[in-house]
Every structure is written in structure tokens, then in C-alpha cells.
Amino acid sequence: MSYHKFDELTVGLQTFGEPLDDSRQLVILLSSLPAEYELIVSIVENSKDVTLIEEKEHLLKEYERQKKRSLRNVH
């Protein structure tokens, strides 16, 4: 799920009266990740005081790292 779609989903849920604090949003975000992120999900689930913003930044960096690695493997 892209960040844009994730943000649309959370705004949509809040519009319909579903309260979503950062911890619930983090659960939704982590559960939507593909298997390649399983290690990161496990680390976050076992960490304390991880914020939604921090995790979004971390996941974006990991996505870029995986993207670069896959481009190197293609060439």
C-alpha cells in the first residue's frame, strides 16, 4: 500500500467516525506491508515508543534500499 493510499484510508475511516490514533494507524500500516518487510515489522512490534512518523520514514528508506538493490540485480 502506498503512503498516499494509506493516508486516504485513515482519513476516510476518521471521516466515518472511526477514531484512529497513531498506534492504530501504525498497526494498519505494518499489517499492510509485504513479506519483504517482515523483519522490520517484527522489530517495530517489539520496540517501545515508536511513532508513526518515525516508522513511515524508516519504511520509506527501506523501500528505496530494496528498489536500488533490485535495479542492481537487473543490470
C-alpha positions as CSV (number, residue, x, y, z in Angstrom):
1,M,0.0,0.0,0.0
2,S,1.4,3.4,-0.9
3,Y,1.7,6.2,1.6
4,H,-0.9,8.2,-0.3
5,K,-3.4,5.3,-0.2
6,F,-2.6,4.7,3.4
7,D,-3.3,8.3,4.3
8,E,-6.5,8.3,2.2
9,L,-7.7,5.2,4.1
10,T,-7.0,6.7,7.5
11,V,-8.7,10.0,6.6
12,G,-11.7,8.0,5.2
13,L,-12.0,6.0,8.4
14,Q,-11.8,9.1,10.5
15,T,-14.4,10.8,8.3
16,F,-16.8,7.9,9.1
17,G,-16.3,8.4,12.8
18,E,-13.6,5.7,13.3
19,P,-11.1,7.2,15.7
20,L,-7.5,6.3,14.7
21,D,-4.7,7.4,17.0
22,D,-1.1,6.9,15.8
23,S,-0.8,3.5,17.4
24,R,-3.8,2.2,15.5
25,Q,-2.5,3.7,12.3
26,L,0.8,2.1,12.9
27,V,-0.9,-1.3,13.3
28,I,-2.7,-0.8,10.0
29,L,0.4,0.3,8.2
30,L,2.5,-2.6,9.5
31,S,-0.2,-5.2,8.6
32,S,-0.3,-3.9,5.0
33,L,3.3,-4.5,4.3
34,P,4.5,-7.3,2.0
35,A,6.6,-10.2,3.3
36,E,9.9,-8.4,2.4
37,Y,9.3,-6.1,5.4
38,E,8.7,-9.0,7.9
39,L,11.9,-8.3,9.8
40,I,11.2,-4.6,10.1
41,V,7.6,-5.3,11.3
42,S,9.0,-7.7,13.9
43,I,11.5,-5.1,15.2
44,V,8.8,-2.4,15.4
45,E,6.3,-4.7,17.1
46,N,8.9,-5.4,19.8
47,S,10.1,-1.8,20.2
48,K,8.6,0.7,22.6
49,D,7.7,4.3,21.8
50,V,7.9,4.0,18.0
51,T,6.0,6.9,16.4
52,L,4.0,6.7,13.2
53,I,6.1,9.4,11.6
54,E,9.4,7.6,12.5
55,E,8.2,4.3,11.1
56,K,6.9,5.9,7.9
57,E,10.4,7.4,7.4
58,H,12.1,4.1,8.2
59,L,9.9,2.2,5.8
60,L,10.5,4.8,3.0
61,K,14.2,4.3,3.4
62,E,13.9,0.6,3.3
63,Y,11.7,0.8,0.2
64,E,14.4,2.9,-1.5
65,R,17.1,0.5,-0.4
66,Q,15.2,-2.5,-1.8
67,K,14.5,-0.6,-5.0
68,K,18.2,0.2,-5.6
69,R,19.1,-3.4,-4.9
70,S,16.6,-4.8,-7.4
71,L,17.8,-2.3,-10.0
72,R,21.4,-3.5,-9.5
73,N,20.2,-7.1,-9.9
74,V,18.5,-6.3,-13.2
75,H,21.6,-4.8,-14.8
